[in-house]
Amino acid sequence: MEKVKVYRNSDIKAIYAFIPPGHRHVRFMVEAGEEVMIFQEATVAGLVRAYAMTALHPVNKGIVLRAGRIPSPPRKQDFAEYQVLEETLGEEALKEIEARLEKLGITYT
């Protein structure tokens, strides 16, 4: 079975944003108890898009983004080769999310 961990806001001890020497894109380091997670900018951009397409959208209540490789072109300059892209929206996304949570043995948190 897959390992699942739900992070509550109270679990997060610190969030750091930084550009490593020799790089141009931001990394994010999240400290949660004894765990440290580092996310690349493209991952956080996907999270922001998913957030905007659900929380800020007047109708949409769900979205599924999937990882994929984008060749250049059509990928914009300075964008990562691997991105999470919008695949499913709305009711279909909610059905997929519910099925995935059920398979993991998780109820809505």
C-alpha positions as CSV (number, residue, x, y, z in Angstrom):
1,M,0.0,0.0,0.0
2,E,1.2,3.5,-0.8
3,K,2.3,5.7,2.1
4,V,0.0,8.6,2.7
5,K,0.6,11.6,5.0
6,V,-1.7,14.5,5.4
7,Y,0.0,17.8,6.4
8,R,-2.1,20.1,8.5
9,N,-1.1,23.8,8.6
10,S,-0.1,23.2,12.3
11,D,2.4,20.5,11.1
12,I,4.4,23.0,9.0
13,K,7.3,24.5,11.0
14,A,8.8,26.7,8.2
15,I,8.8,27.4,4.5
16,Y,11.9,28.6,2.7
17,A,12.1,30.0,-0.8
18,F,15.5,30.3,-2.4
19,I,17.4,30.2,-5.7
20,P,20.4,27.9,-5.4
21,P,23.8,29.2,-6.6
22,G,24.2,28.6,-10.3
23,H,20.4,28.2,-10.9
24,R,17.7,30.6,-12.1
25,H,14.6,29.0,-10.6
26,V,13.2,29.1,-7.1
27,R,13.2,26.0,-4.8
28,F,10.9,25.7,-1.8
29,M,11.9,23.9,1.3
30,V,9.2,22.9,3.7
31,E,10.0,21.7,7.2
32,A,7.3,19.6,8.9
33,G,8.4,18.0,12.1
34,E,11.3,15.7,11.4
35,E,10.6,15.8,7.6
36,V,12.1,18.2,5.1
37,M,10.6,18.5,1.6
38,I,12.1,20.4,-1.3
39,F,10.0,21.3,-4.3
40,Q,11.1,22.7,-7.6
41,E,9.5,25.9,-9.0
42,A,7.6,23.9,-11.6
43,T,5.9,21.8,-8.9
44,V,4.8,24.8,-7.0
45,A,3.6,26.5,-10.2
46,G,1.4,23.5,-10.7
47,L,0.0,23.7,-7.2
48,V,-0.7,27.4,-7.7
49,R,-2.5,26.7,-11.0
50,A,-4.5,23.9,-9.3
51,Y,-5.4,26.3,-6.4
52,A,-6.5,29.1,-8.7
53,M,-8.5,26.8,-10.9
54,T,-10.5,25.5,-7.9
55,A,-10.5,28.0,-5.0
56,L,-10.7,31.1,-7.2
57,H,-12.9,29.8,-10.0
58,P,-16.5,30.7,-9.9
59,V,-17.8,27.2,-10.9
60,N,-15.0,24.7,-11.0
61,K,-14.7,22.5,-7.8
62,G,-12.0,20.1,-8.9
63,I,-8.9,19.7,-11.1
64,V,-6.5,16.9,-11.9
65,L,-3.0,17.7,-13.2
66,R,-0.7,15.0,-14.5
67,A,3.0,15.0,-15.0
68,G,4.3,15.1,-18.5
69,R,7.2,16.1,-20.7
70,I,6.9,19.1,-22.9
71,P,9.3,19.3,-25.8
72,S,10.8,22.6,-26.9
73,P,9.1,24.0,-28.9
74,P,6.2,24.4,-27.9
75,R,7.5,24.8,-24.3
76,K,8.2,28.4,-23.4
77,Q,11.8,29.5,-22.8
78,D,13.1,28.9,-19.2
79,F,10.2,26.5,-18.4
80,A,11.1,23.1,-17.0
81,E,10.9,20.1,-19.4
82,Y,8.6,18.2,-17.1
83,Q,5.5,19.9,-15.9
84,V,2.2,19.0,-14.3
85,L,-0.6,20.0,-16.7
86,E,-4.3,20.3,-16.4
87,E,-6.0,17.2,-17.5
88,T,-9.5,16.9,-16.0
89,L,-11.8,19.6,-14.6
90,G,-15.0,19.9,-12.8
91,E,-17.3,16.9,-12.0
92,E,-15.1,14.4,-13.8
93,A,-12.1,15.5,-11.8
94,L,-14.1,15.2,-8.5
95,K,-15.1,11.6,-9.5
96,E,-11.4,10.8,-10.2
97,I,-10.3,12.3,-7.0
98,E,-12.9,10.5,-5.0
99,A,-11.9,7.2,-6.5
100,R,-8.3,7.8,-5.9
101,L,-8.9,8.7,-2.2
102,E,-11.1,5.6,-1.8
103,K,-8.4,3.4,-3.2
104,L,-5.9,4.9,-0.7
105,G,-8.4,4.4,2.1
106,I,-8.7,8.1,2.8
107,T,-11.8,10.1,3.5
108,Y,-11.9,13.8,2.7
109,T,-9.7,15.7,5.1
